[in-house]
Amino acid sequence: MHLKAKAWGPHEMANSMFKPLGPWNAWIALSAQAARMYWEAQAVMLLRTMRIAKGGARAEAETQRMITEKVAALAEAQAAAAAATLKGSKKHRIAKKALAVYARRVRRNRRRLSK
């Protein structure tokens, strides 16, 4: 059995030189998206803590909303991940779909609580 080395042309050389991380780029982008979402989640936790610390009817409503929202978010994220899996998506795309559900909810909560 003879193995031949692949001859690289200028196009292949250029592509390999400018994409040193290659397949890792998708995971790096996903990590950056997660970091942004976690940063916003910290703001939501602070705003919720302040609202609950004030007490009263709004605090009670926020506590109830927080609990029911977490269950709904989990179900929605699982459904998004399952749908992406059934479509044959790559692992990083499946994770991105699930993370997008949480990121969207965190963003909405931050806007709502900032008013």
DSSP file (Angstrom, degrees, kcal/mol; ACC not computed):
  #  RESIDUE AA STRUCTURE BP1 BP2  ACC     N-H-->O    O-->H-N    N-H-->O    O-->H-N    TCO  KAPPA ALPHA  PHI   PSI    X-CA   Y-CA   Z-CA
    1    1 A M              0   0    0      0, 0.0     2,-0.5     0, 0.0     0, 0.0   0.000 360.0 360.0 360.0 127.3    0.0    0.0    0.0
    2    2 A H        -     0   0    0      2,-0.0     2,-0.5     0, 0.0     0, 0.0  -0.900 360.0-153.7-107.5 131.9    1.4    3.3   -1.0
    3    3 A L        -     0   0    0     -2,-0.5     2,-0.4     0, 0.0     0, 0.0  -0.894   9.2-154.5-104.2 130.7    0.4    6.5    0.7
    4    4 A K        -     0   0    0     -2,-0.5     2,-0.3     3,-0.0    -2,-0.0  -0.847  15.1-125.9-104.1 139.0    0.6    9.7   -1.3
    5    5 A A        -     0   0    0     -2,-0.4     2,-0.3     1,-0.1     0, 0.0  -0.620  32.1-112.8 -78.0 139.9    1.0   13.1    0.3
    6    6 A K        -     0   0    0     -2,-0.3     2,-0.6     1,-0.1    -1,-0.1  -0.567  24.1-131.3 -75.4 132.7   -1.6   15.6   -0.7
    7    7 A A        -     0   0    0     -2,-0.3     2,-0.5    -3,-0.0    -1,-0.1  -0.761  21.1-147.3 -85.0 121.5   -0.3   18.4   -2.8
    8    8 A W        -     0   0    0     -2,-0.6    -1,-0.0     4,-0.1    -2,-0.0  -0.769   8.4-154.1 -92.9 129.2   -1.5   21.7   -1.4
    9    9 A G     >  -     0   0    0     -2,-0.5     4,-2.2     1,-0.1     5,-0.2  -0.342  38.3 -91.1 -88.5 178.4   -2.2   24.5   -3.8
   10   10 A P  H  > S+     0   0    0      0, 0.0     4,-2.4     0, 0.0     5,-0.2   0.841 125.0  55.5 -61.8 -33.8   -2.1   28.2   -2.8
   11   11 A H  H  > S+     0   0    0      2,-0.2     4,-2.3     1,-0.2     5,-0.2   0.935 109.8  44.3 -66.0 -46.1   -5.8   28.2   -2.0
   12   12 A E  H  > S+     0   0    0      2,-0.2     4,-2.1     1,-0.2    -1,-0.2   0.883 113.4  51.7 -65.6 -38.5   -5.5   25.4    0.5
   13   13 A M  H  X S+     0   0    0     -4,-2.2     4,-1.7     2,-0.2    -2,-0.2   0.927 110.3  48.6 -63.6 -44.6   -2.4   26.9    2.1
   14   14 A A  H  X S+     0   0    0     -4,-2.4     4,-1.7     1,-0.2    -2,-0.2   0.917 111.5  49.3 -63.3 -43.8   -4.1   30.3    2.5
   15   15 A N  H  X S+     0   0    0     -4,-2.3     4,-0.7     1,-0.2    -1,-0.2   0.891 112.1  47.5 -63.8 -39.5   -7.2   28.7    4.1
   16   16 A S  H  < S+     0   0    0     -4,-2.1    -1,-0.2     1,-0.2    -2,-0.2   0.804 111.1  52.2 -73.1 -27.3   -5.1   26.6    6.6
   17   17 A M  H  < S+     0   0    0     -4,-1.7    -1,-0.2     1,-0.2    -2,-0.2   0.831 112.9  42.8 -77.5 -32.0   -3.0   29.6    7.5
   18   18 A F  H  < S+     0   0    0     -4,-1.7    -1,-0.2     1,-0.2    -2,-0.2   0.476 112.4  53.3 -95.4  -2.3   -5.9   31.9    8.3
   19   19 A K    ><  +     0   0    0     -4,-0.7     3,-0.5    -5,-0.1    -1,-0.2  -0.528  59.6 155.1-126.4  64.9   -8.0   29.4   10.2
   20   20 A P  T 3  S+     0   0    0      0, 0.0    -1,-0.1     0, 0.0    -2,-0.1   0.793  77.7  45.3 -65.7 -26.5   -5.6   28.1   12.8
   21   21 A L  T >  S+     0   0    0      1,-0.2     3,-3.0    -3,-0.1     4,-0.2   0.633  81.4 164.7 -92.2 -13.7   -8.4   27.0   15.2
   22   22 A G  G X  S+     0   0    0     -3,-0.5     3,-1.6     1,-0.3     4,-0.3  -0.046  70.0  16.9  41.4-112.2  -10.5   25.4   12.5
   23   23 A P  G 3  S+     0   0    0      0, 0.0     4,-0.5     0, 0.0     3,-0.4   0.639 119.1  67.9 -68.2 -13.4  -13.1   23.2   14.1
   24   24 A W  G <> S+     0   0    0     -3,-3.0     4,-2.4     1,-0.2     3,-0.3   0.684  77.4  83.1 -78.8 -17.0  -12.7   24.9   17.4
   25   25 A N  H <> S+     0   0    0     -3,-1.6     4,-2.5     1,-0.2    -1,-0.2   0.876  88.2  52.3 -56.0 -40.7  -14.2   28.2   16.2
   26   26 A A  H  > S+     0   0    0     -3,-0.4     4,-2.0    -4,-0.3    -1,-0.2   0.899 111.3  46.4 -63.7 -40.5  -17.7   27.0   16.7
   27   27 A W  H  > S+     0   0    0     -4,-0.5     4,-2.2    -3,-0.3    -1,-0.2   0.853 111.2  51.9 -71.9 -33.8  -17.0   26.0   20.3
   28   28 A I  H  X S+     0   0    0     -4,-2.4     4,-2.2     2,-0.2    -2,-0.2   0.916 110.3  48.8 -66.7 -42.2  -15.2   29.3   21.0
   29   29 A A  H  X S+     0   0    0     -4,-2.5     4,-2.2    -5,-0.2    -2,-0.2   0.897 111.0  50.5 -62.7 -40.6  -18.2   31.2   19.7
   30   30 A L  H  X S+     0   0    0     -4,-2.0     4,-2.4     2,-0.2    -1,-0.2   0.902 109.5  51.0 -64.1 -40.9  -20.5   29.2   21.8
   31   31 A S  H  X S+     0   0    0     -4,-2.2     4,-2.4     2,-0.2    -2,-0.2   0.894 109.6  49.9 -63.4 -40.0  -18.4   29.9   24.9
   32   32 A A  H  X S+     0   0    0     -4,-2.2     4,-2.2     2,-0.2    -1,-0.2   0.904 110.3  50.3 -65.3 -40.7  -18.4   33.6   24.2
   33   33 A Q  H  X S+     0   0    0     -4,-2.2     4,-2.2     1,-0.2    -2,-0.2   0.909 111.5  48.8 -62.5 -42.1  -22.3   33.4   23.8
   34   34 A A  H  X S+     0   0    0     -4,-2.4     4,-2.7     2,-0.2    -2,-0.2   0.902 109.1  52.4 -64.9 -41.1  -22.5   31.6   27.2
   35   35 A A  H  X S+     0   0    0     -4,-2.4     4,-2.0     2,-0.2    -1,-0.2   0.907 109.8  48.8 -63.0 -41.8  -20.2   34.1   28.9
   36   36 A R  H  X S+     0   0    0     -4,-2.2     4,-2.1     2,-0.2    -1,-0.2   0.919 112.6  48.4 -62.4 -42.8  -22.4   37.0   27.7
   37   37 A M  H  X S+     0   0    0     -4,-2.2     4,-2.4     1,-0.2    -2,-0.2   0.904 110.2  50.7 -65.4 -41.0  -25.5   35.2   28.9
   38   38 A Y  H  X S+     0   0    0     -4,-2.7     4,-1.7     2,-0.2    -1,-0.2   0.871 108.3  53.2 -64.8 -35.7  -23.9   34.5   32.3
   39   39 A W  H  X S+     0   0    0     -4,-2.0     4,-1.3     1,-0.2    -1,-0.2   0.924 111.5  45.2 -64.5 -44.1  -23.0   38.2   32.7
   40   40 A E  H  X S+     0   0    0     -4,-2.1     4,-2.1     1,-0.2    -2,-0.2   0.872 108.2  58.2 -66.2 -36.1  -26.6   39.2   32.0
   41   41 A A  H  X S+     0   0    0     -4,-2.4     4,-2.5     1,-0.2    -1,-0.2   0.861 101.1  56.2 -62.7 -35.2  -27.8   36.5   34.3
   42   42 A Q  H  X S+     0   0    0     -4,-1.7     4,-2.1     2,-0.2    -1,-0.2   0.909 107.0  49.3 -61.6 -41.3  -25.8   38.1   37.1
   43   43 A A  H  X S+     0   0    0     -4,-1.3     4,-2.7     1,-0.2    -2,-0.2   0.905 110.0  51.0 -63.7 -41.4  -27.6   41.4   36.5
   44   44 A V  H  X S+     0   0    0     -4,-2.1     4,-2.8     1,-0.2     5,-0.2   0.910 108.8  51.4 -63.0 -42.2  -30.9   39.6   36.6
   45   45 A M  H  X S+     0   0    0     -4,-2.5     4,-2.4     2,-0.2    -1,-0.2   0.909 111.7  47.3 -61.8 -41.3  -30.0   37.9   39.9
   46   46 A L  H  X S+     0   0    0     -4,-2.1     4,-2.3     2,-0.2    -2,-0.2   0.945 113.7  46.7 -64.7 -47.8  -29.1   41.3   41.4
   47   47 A L  H  X S+     0   0    0     -4,-2.7     4,-2.1     1,-0.2    -2,-0.2   0.890 114.2  47.9 -63.2 -39.5  -32.2   43.0   40.2
   48   48 A R  H  X S+     0   0    0     -4,-2.8     4,-2.9     2,-0.2     5,-0.2   0.914 110.0  52.1 -66.8 -42.1  -34.4   40.1   41.4
   49   49 A T  H  X S+     0   0    0     -4,-2.4     4,-2.4    -5,-0.2    -2,-0.2   0.910 110.2  49.0 -60.2 -42.2  -32.7   40.1   44.8
   50   50 A M  H  X S+     0   0    0     -4,-2.3     4,-1.2     2,-0.2    -1,-0.2   0.910 112.4  47.8 -64.3 -41.6  -33.3   43.9   45.1
   51   51 A R  H  X S+     0   0    0     -4,-2.1     4,-0.6     1,-0.2     3,-0.3   0.919 114.5  45.5 -65.7 -43.0  -37.0   43.5   44.2
   52   52 A I  H >< S+     0   0    0     -4,-2.9     3,-0.9     1,-0.2    -2,-0.2   0.869 107.7  58.1 -69.0 -35.6  -37.5   40.5   46.6
   53   53 A A  H 3< S+     0   0    0     -4,-2.4    -1,-0.2     1,-0.2    -2,-0.2   0.797  97.9  61.3 -65.2 -27.8  -35.7   42.4   49.4
   54   54 A K  H 3< S-     0   0    0     -4,-1.2    -1,-0.2    -3,-0.3    -2,-0.2   0.786  97.3-157.4 -68.0 -26.2  -38.2   45.3   49.2
   55   55 A G    <<  +     0   0    0     -3,-0.9     4,-0.5    -4,-0.6     3,-0.3  -0.170  39.9  97.0  77.1-175.7  -41.0   42.8   50.1
   56   56 A G  S  > S-     0   0    0      1,-0.2     4,-1.9     2,-0.2     5,-0.1  -0.358  92.5 -42.3  91.2-170.7  -44.6   43.3   49.3
   57   57 A A  H  > S+     0   0    0      1,-0.2     4,-2.6     2,-0.2     5,-0.2   0.865 134.0  54.5 -66.5 -38.3  -46.8   42.0   46.6
   58   58 A R  H  > S+     0   0    0     -3,-0.3     4,-2.3     1,-0.2    -1,-0.2   0.882 108.1  50.4 -64.8 -36.5  -44.3   42.6   43.8
   59   59 A A  H  > S+     0   0    0     -4,-0.5     4,-2.2     2,-0.2    -1,-0.2   0.915 111.3  48.1 -66.0 -42.6  -41.7   40.5   45.7
   60   60 A E  H  X S+     0   0    0     -4,-1.9     4,-2.2     1,-0.2    -2,-0.2   0.923 112.7  48.1 -63.2 -44.4  -44.2   37.7   46.1
   61   61 A A  H  X S+     0   0    0     -4,-2.6     4,-2.6     1,-0.2    -2,-0.2   0.891 110.8  51.5 -64.0 -39.5  -45.1   37.8   42.4
   62   62 A E  H  X S+     0   0    0     -4,-2.3     4,-2.6     2,-0.2    -1,-0.2   0.893 108.5  51.2 -65.7 -39.3  -41.4   37.9   41.4
   63   63 A T  H  X S+     0   0    0     -4,-2.2     4,-1.8     2,-0.2    -2,-0.2   0.928 112.8  45.2 -63.5 -45.3  -40.6   34.8   43.5
   64   64 A Q  H  X S+     0   0    0     -4,-2.2     4,-2.3     1,-0.2     5,-0.3   0.919 113.7  49.8 -63.6 -43.4  -43.5   32.9   42.0
   65   65 A R  H  X S+     0   0    0     -4,-2.6     4,-2.6     1,-0.2     5,-0.2   0.907 107.8  54.1 -62.0 -42.2  -42.6   34.0   38.5
   66   66 A M  H  X S+     0   0    0     -4,-2.6     4,-1.5     1,-0.2    -1,-0.2   0.906 111.0  45.4 -60.1 -43.4  -38.9   33.0   39.0
   67   67 A I  H  X S+     0   0    0     -4,-1.8     4,-1.3     2,-0.2    -2,-0.2   0.951 116.8  42.1 -68.5 -49.7  -39.9   29.5   40.0
   68   68 A T  H  X S+     0   0    0     -4,-2.3     4,-2.0     1,-0.2    -2,-0.2   0.853 111.7  57.0 -67.3 -33.4  -42.4   28.8   37.3
   69   69 A E  H  X S+     0   0    0     -4,-2.6     4,-2.7    -5,-0.3    -1,-0.2   0.869 102.1  54.9 -65.9 -37.0  -40.1   30.4   34.7
   70   70 A K  H  X S+     0   0    0     -4,-1.5     4,-2.1    -5,-0.2    -1,-0.2   0.904 108.9  47.3 -64.3 -41.2  -37.2   28.1   35.4
   71   71 A V  H  X S+     0   0    0     -4,-1.3     4,-2.1     2,-0.2    -1,-0.2   0.921 113.9  47.4 -65.8 -43.8  -39.4   25.0   34.8
   72   72 A A  H  X S+     0   0    0     -4,-2.0     4,-2.4     1,-0.2    -2,-0.2   0.892 110.9  51.8 -65.1 -39.5  -40.7   26.5   31.6
   73   73 A A  H  X S+     0   0    0     -4,-2.7     4,-2.7     2,-0.2     5,-0.2   0.909 108.6  51.0 -64.2 -42.0  -37.2   27.5   30.4
   74   74 A L  H  X S+     0   0    0     -4,-2.1     4,-2.5     2,-0.2    -1,-0.2   0.929 111.3  47.4 -60.6 -45.8  -35.9   24.0   31.0
   75   75 A A  H  X S+     0   0    0     -4,-2.1     4,-2.1     1,-0.2    -2,-0.2   0.912 113.7  47.8 -63.3 -42.1  -38.8   22.4   29.0
   76   76 A E  H  X S+     0   0    0     -4,-2.4     4,-2.3     2,-0.2    -2,-0.2   0.902 112.1  49.1 -65.8 -41.0  -38.3   24.9   26.1
   77   77 A A  H  X S+     0   0    0     -4,-2.7     4,-2.4     2,-0.2    -2,-0.2   0.896 111.0  50.2 -65.9 -40.0  -34.5   24.3   26.1
   78   78 A Q  H  X S+     0   0    0     -4,-2.5     4,-2.6    -5,-0.2    -1,-0.2   0.904 110.9  49.1 -63.8 -40.7  -35.0   20.5   26.1
   79   79 A A  H  X S+     0   0    0     -4,-2.1     4,-2.5     2,-0.2    -2,-0.2   0.904 111.5  49.2 -65.3 -40.7  -37.4   20.8   23.2
   80   80 A A  H  X S+     0   0    0     -4,-2.3     4,-2.1     2,-0.2    -2,-0.2   0.910 113.5  46.3 -64.8 -42.0  -35.0   23.0   21.2
   81   81 A A  H  X S+     0   0    0     -4,-2.4     4,-2.4     2,-0.2    -2,-0.2   0.904 112.6  50.0 -67.3 -41.2  -32.2   20.6   21.8
   82   82 A A  H  X S+     0   0    0     -4,-2.6     4,-2.5     2,-0.2    -2,-0.2   0.913 110.6  49.7 -64.0 -42.3  -34.3   17.6   20.9
   83   83 A A  H  X S+     0   0    0     -4,-2.5     4,-1.4     1,-0.2    -1,-0.2   0.912 112.2  47.7 -63.4 -42.1  -35.5   19.2   17.7
   84   84 A A  H  <>S+     0   0    0     -4,-2.1     5,-2.4     1,-0.2     4,-0.4   0.887 111.7  51.0 -65.9 -38.0  -31.9   20.1   16.7
   85   85 A T  H ><5S+     0   0    0     -4,-2.4     3,-1.5     1,-0.2    -2,-0.2   0.920 108.3  51.2 -64.6 -43.9  -30.8   16.6   17.5
   86   86 A L  H 3<5S+     0   0    0     -4,-2.5    -1,-0.2     1,-0.3    -2,-0.2   0.783 105.4  56.6 -66.1 -26.5  -33.5   15.1   15.3
   87   87 A K  T 3<5S-     0   0    0     -4,-1.4    -1,-0.3    -5,-0.2    -2,-0.2   0.558 119.1-113.0 -79.3  -7.6  -32.5   17.3   12.4
   88   88 A G  T < 5 +     0   0    0     -3,-1.5    -3,-0.2    -4,-0.4    -2,-0.1   0.735  55.5 169.5  84.1  23.4  -29.0   15.8   12.7
   89   89 A S      < -     0   0    0     -5,-2.4    -1,-0.2     1,-0.1     2,-0.1  -0.236  39.3 -99.3 -66.1 156.9  -27.3   19.1   13.8
   90   90 A K    >>  -     0   0    0      1,-0.1     4,-1.9     4,-0.0     3,-0.5  -0.340  37.6-104.1 -71.8 160.7  -23.7   19.0   15.1
   91   91 A K  H 3> S+     0   0    0      1,-0.3     4,-2.3     2,-0.2     5,-0.2   0.869 119.4  52.0 -58.2 -41.7  -23.2   19.0   18.8
   92   92 A H  H 3> S+     0   0    0      1,-0.2     4,-1.9     2,-0.2    -1,-0.3   0.835 109.2  51.1 -67.7 -29.5  -22.2   22.7   19.1
   93   93 A R  H <> S+     0   0    0     -3,-0.5     4,-2.2     2,-0.2    -1,-0.2   0.865 108.5  51.7 -73.1 -35.5  -25.4   23.7   17.2
   94   94 A I  H  X S+     0   0    0     -4,-1.9     4,-2.0     2,-0.2    -2,-0.2   0.939 111.9  46.3 -63.4 -46.6  -27.5   21.7   19.6
   95   95 A A  H  X S+     0   0    0     -4,-2.3     4,-2.6     1,-0.2    -2,-0.2   0.885 110.4  53.9 -63.2 -38.4  -25.9   23.4   22.5
   96   96 A K  H  X S+     0   0    0     -4,-1.9     4,-2.2     2,-0.2    -1,-0.2   0.891 106.7  51.7 -64.1 -39.6  -26.3   26.8   20.9
   97   97 A K  H  X S+     0   0    0     -4,-2.2     4,-1.1     2,-0.2    -1,-0.2   0.923 112.8  44.7 -62.8 -44.6  -30.0   26.2   20.4
   98   98 A A  H  X S+     0   0    0     -4,-2.0     4,-1.3     1,-0.2     3,-0.4   0.914 113.9  49.5 -66.6 -42.3  -30.5   25.3   24.1
   99   99 A L  H  X S+     0   0    0     -4,-2.6     4,-2.8     1,-0.2    -1,-0.2   0.862 103.3  61.3 -64.7 -35.5  -28.4   28.2   25.2
  100  100 A A  H  X S+     0   0    0     -4,-2.2     4,-2.3     1,-0.2    -1,-0.2   0.844  99.6  56.1 -61.1 -34.0  -30.4   30.6   23.0
  101  101 A V  H  X S+     0   0    0     -4,-1.1     4,-1.8    -3,-0.4    -1,-0.2   0.953 112.1  41.1 -62.3 -49.6  -33.5   29.7   24.9
  102  102 A Y  H  X S+     0   0    0     -4,-1.3     4,-2.7     1,-0.2    -2,-0.2   0.904 113.6  53.3 -66.2 -41.2  -32.0   30.7   28.2
  103  103 A A  H  X S+     0   0    0     -4,-2.8     4,-2.5     1,-0.2    -1,-0.2   0.905 108.4  50.3 -62.0 -41.8  -30.2   33.8   26.8
  104  104 A R  H  X S+     0   0    0     -4,-2.3     4,-2.1    -5,-0.2    -1,-0.2   0.912 113.1  45.9 -63.0 -43.0  -33.5   35.1   25.3
  105  105 A R  H  X S+     0   0    0     -4,-1.8     4,-2.4     2,-0.2    -2,-0.2   0.892 112.0  50.6 -68.7 -39.1  -35.3   34.7   28.7
  106  106 A V  H  X S+     0   0    0     -4,-2.7     4,-2.5     2,-0.2    -2,-0.2   0.927 110.1  50.4 -63.0 -44.5  -32.5   36.3   30.6
  107  107 A R  H  X S+     0   0    0     -4,-2.5     4,-2.2     1,-0.2    -2,-0.2   0.923 111.1  48.4 -59.8 -45.7  -32.5   39.3   28.3
  108  108 A R  H  X S+     0   0    0     -4,-2.1     4,-2.6     1,-0.2    -1,-0.2   0.908 111.9  49.4 -61.8 -42.1  -36.2   39.7   28.7
  109  109 A N  H  X S+     0   0    0     -4,-2.4     4,-2.9     2,-0.2     5,-0.2   0.898 109.0  52.1 -65.3 -39.9  -36.0   39.5   32.5
  110  110 A R  H  X S+     0   0    0     -4,-2.5     4,-1.4     2,-0.2    -1,-0.2   0.929 112.3  45.7 -62.0 -44.1  -33.2   42.1   32.6
  111  111 A R  H  X S+     0   0    0     -4,-2.2     4,-0.5     2,-0.2    -2,-0.2   0.929 115.3  47.0 -63.8 -44.9  -35.2   44.5   30.5
  112  112 A R  H >< S+     0   0    0     -4,-2.6     3,-0.9     1,-0.2    -2,-0.2   0.917 114.9  44.9 -64.2 -44.1  -38.4   43.9   32.6
  113  113 A L  H 3< S+     0   0    0     -4,-2.9    -1,-0.2     1,-0.2    -2,-0.2   0.699 104.0  64.1 -76.2 -18.9  -36.6   44.2   35.9
  114  114 A S  H 3<        0   0    0     -4,-1.4    -1,-0.2     1,-0.2    -2,-0.2   0.614 360.0 360.0 -79.6 -11.8  -34.7   47.3   34.9
  115  115 A K    <<        0   0    0     -3,-0.9    -1,-0.2    -4,-0.5    -2,-0.1   0.486 360.0 360.0 -70.8 360.0  -37.9   49.4   34.5
